[in-house]
Amino acid sequence: MSSKSKFSNLTSKSYATALYELSKENSELDKIELEIKSLQKLINESLDFREMISSPTVTKEDKKNVLFTIANKNNFSRTLQNFLGIVAVKNRLFFLDKIIESFLNLVSNNKGELKAKLISSKKLSSLEQKKIQDELSQDFKSKLNIEYEFDPNLIAGLILQIGSVMVDTSIKTKLKKLEKNMVEA
């Protein structure tokens, strides 16, 4: 691990821990978790926003103003607004996605949830995702927090990863294994 990425991870975890502790102290953990998830969705879906927060040419003040506008429109808690202001002033917004990820991991771990990643070749409805989550939660005897991704390149099937356990039923992987076996033969 490079020293830059180590610094990035440590810094992100420090900011995430501070936000977690503040949220807990102010009894706003559930509210801030939802707000953070909506901010994460914005980062993932808006290329303009993602570029703005990572751009060295946009001033700290402009970034802070954009964040406050977003926070006000979405009725973010005062705690989260102040936190985002500090992150902007300290010029650490390029860490925002890692801070969010670390914060959500903290929340999830403290709730006793397991993290899982589900990738499917077919677009799953939220009802189908919920059903899978409920069935897996019963199997693992723990609440699961599933991150869902749609990937049509899998051709058919799905990939599920829970911790270090991975189940890959995708046709794409089966075809790659078959191709490897044929080349080796």
C-alpha positions in Angstrom: 0.0 0.0 0.0 1.5 3.3 -1.0 2.0 6.0 1.6 -0.6 8.3 -0.2 -3.3 5.6 -0.1 -2.4 4.8 3.6 -2.7 8.6 4.4 -6.0 8.7 2.5 -7.5 5.8 4.4 -6.3 7.0 7.8 -7.6 10.5 7.1 -10.9 9.3 5.8 -11.4 7.0 8.8 -10.5 9.9 11.2 -13.1 12.1 9.6 -15.7 9.3 9.5 -15.1 8.5 13.2 -15.5 12.1 14.1 -18.8 12.3 12.2 -20.0 9.0 13.7 -19.2 10.2 17.3 -20.9 13.6 16.7 -24.0 11.9 15.2 -24.2 9.5 18.1 -23.7 12.2 20.7 -26.4 14.3 19.1 -28.8 11.3 18.8 -28.9 11.8 15.0 -27.2 8.7 13.8 -30.1 7.3 11.8 -30.9 10.7 10.2 -27.3 11.3 9.3 -26.9 7.8 7.9 -29.8 8.5 5.5 -28.4 11.9 4.6 -24.9 10.4 3.9 -26.4 7.8 1.7 -28.2 10.4 -0.4 -24.9 12.3 -0.6 -23.2 9.1 -1.7 -25.8 8.6 -4.4 -25.2 12.2 -5.7 -21.5 11.5 -5.9 -22.1 8.2 -7.7 -24.6 9.6 -10.2 -23.4 13.1 -10.9 -20.1 13.4 -12.8 -20.3 17.2 -12.5 -20.5 17.1 -8.7 -17.8 14.5 -8.4 -15.5 16.6 -10.6 -16.3 19.8 -8.7 -15.4 18.3 -5.3 -12.1 16.9 -6.6 -11.1 19.8 -8.8 -8.2 21.9 -7.5 -9.4 24.9 -9.6 -12.6 25.3 -7.7 -12.0 27.3 -4.6 -12.7 25.9 -1.1 -15.3 28.7 -0.6 -17.2 27.7 -3.8 -17.2 24.1 -2.9 -18.5 24.9 0.6 -21.3 27.0 -0.9 -22.3 24.2 -3.3 -22.4 21.7 -0.4 -24.4 24.1 1.8 -26.9 24.6 -1.1 -27.3 20.9 -1.5 -27.5 20.4 2.3 -30.2 23.1 2.6 -32.3 21.7 -0.3 -32.2 18.3 1.2 -32.8 19.4 4.8 -29.6 17.9 6.1 -29.0 18.1 9.8 -27.0 21.0 11.3 -24.4 18.4 12.4 -23.8 17.1 8.9 -23.8 20.7 7.4 -21.1 21.8 9.9 -19.1 18.6 9.2 -19.2 19.2 5.4 -18.2 22.8 6.0 -15.2 21.7 8.0 -14.2 19.1 5.3 -14.5 21.8 2.6 -12.5 24.4 4.6 -9.8 21.8 5.4 -9.7 21.1 1.6 -10.4 17.4 2.1 -13.5 17.0 -0.2 -11.5 14.8 -2.5 -11.7 12.3 0.4 -15.5 12.6 0.6 -16.3 9.3 -1.0 -13.9 7.5 1.2 -15.2 9.3 4.3 -18.7 8.3 3.4 -17.7 4.7 2.9 -15.8 4.6 6.2 -18.8 6.2 8.0 -21.3 3.8 6.6 -18.9 0.9 7.5 -18.8 2.2 11.1 -22.6 2.4 11.3 -23.0 -1.0 9.8 -20.4 -2.6 12.1 -21.9 -1.0 15.2 -25.4 -2.3 14.2 -23.9 -5.8 13.9 -24.6 -6.0 10.1 -22.6 -7.9 7.6 -21.6 -6.2 4.4 -22.4 -8.0 1.1 -22.0 -7.1 -2.5 -24.5 -8.5 -5.1 -23.9 -8.1 -8.8 -26.6 -9.5 -11.2 -26.9 -9.8 -14.9 -30.6 -8.9 -14.7 -31.8 -5.6 -13.3 -33.4 -6.5 -9.9 -36.3 -4.6 -8.5 -36.1 -3.2 -5.0 -38.6 -5.9 -3.9 -36.3 -8.6 -5.4 -33.3 -7.1 -3.7 -35.2 -7.0 -0.4 -36.3 -10.6 -0.7 -32.6 -11.7 -1.4 -31.5 -9.6 1.6 -34.1 -11.1 3.9 -33.3 -14.7 2.9 -29.5 -14.2 3.2 -30.0 -12.5 6.6 -31.8 -15.6 7.8 -29.1 -17.9 6.4 -26.3 -16.0 8.0 -28.3 -15.3 11.2 -27.3 -11.6 10.9 -28.6 -8.5 9.3 -27.0 -8.0 5.9 -26.3 -4.6 4.3 -26.2 -5.4 0.6 -24.6 -3.2 -2.0 -26.3 -3.9 -5.3 -24.9 -3.5 -8.8 -26.3 -4.4 -12.2 -23.8 -5.7 -14.8 -25.3 -6.9 -18.1 -21.8 -8.2 -19.1 -22.2 -11.2 -16.8 -24.6 -12.6 -19.5 -26.6 -14.6 -16.9 -26.3 -15.4 -13.2 -25.0 -13.4 -10.3 -22.0 -12.8 -8.1 -22.4 -12.5 -4.3 -19.7 -11.6 -1.9 -20.1 -11.6 1.8 -16.9 -11.0 3.6 -14.3 -13.3 2.2 -17.0 -15.8 0.9 -17.7 -15.4 -2.9 -20.3 -17.2 -4.9 -20.0 -16.7 -8.7 -22.7 -18.3 -10.8 -22.2 -16.0 -13.8 -22.0 -17.4 -17.3 -19.1 -15.0 -18.0 -16.9 -16.7 -15.4 -17.9 -20.2 -16.5 -17.0 -19.3 -20.1 -13.6 -17.9 -18.9 -12.9 -21.1 -17.0 -13.9 -23.2 -20.0 -11.7 -21.1 -22.3 -8.7 -21.5 -19.9 -9.3 -25.3 -19.8 -9.4 -25.5 -23.6 -6.2 -23.4 -23.9 -4.4 -25.6 -21.4 -5.5 -28.9 -23.1 
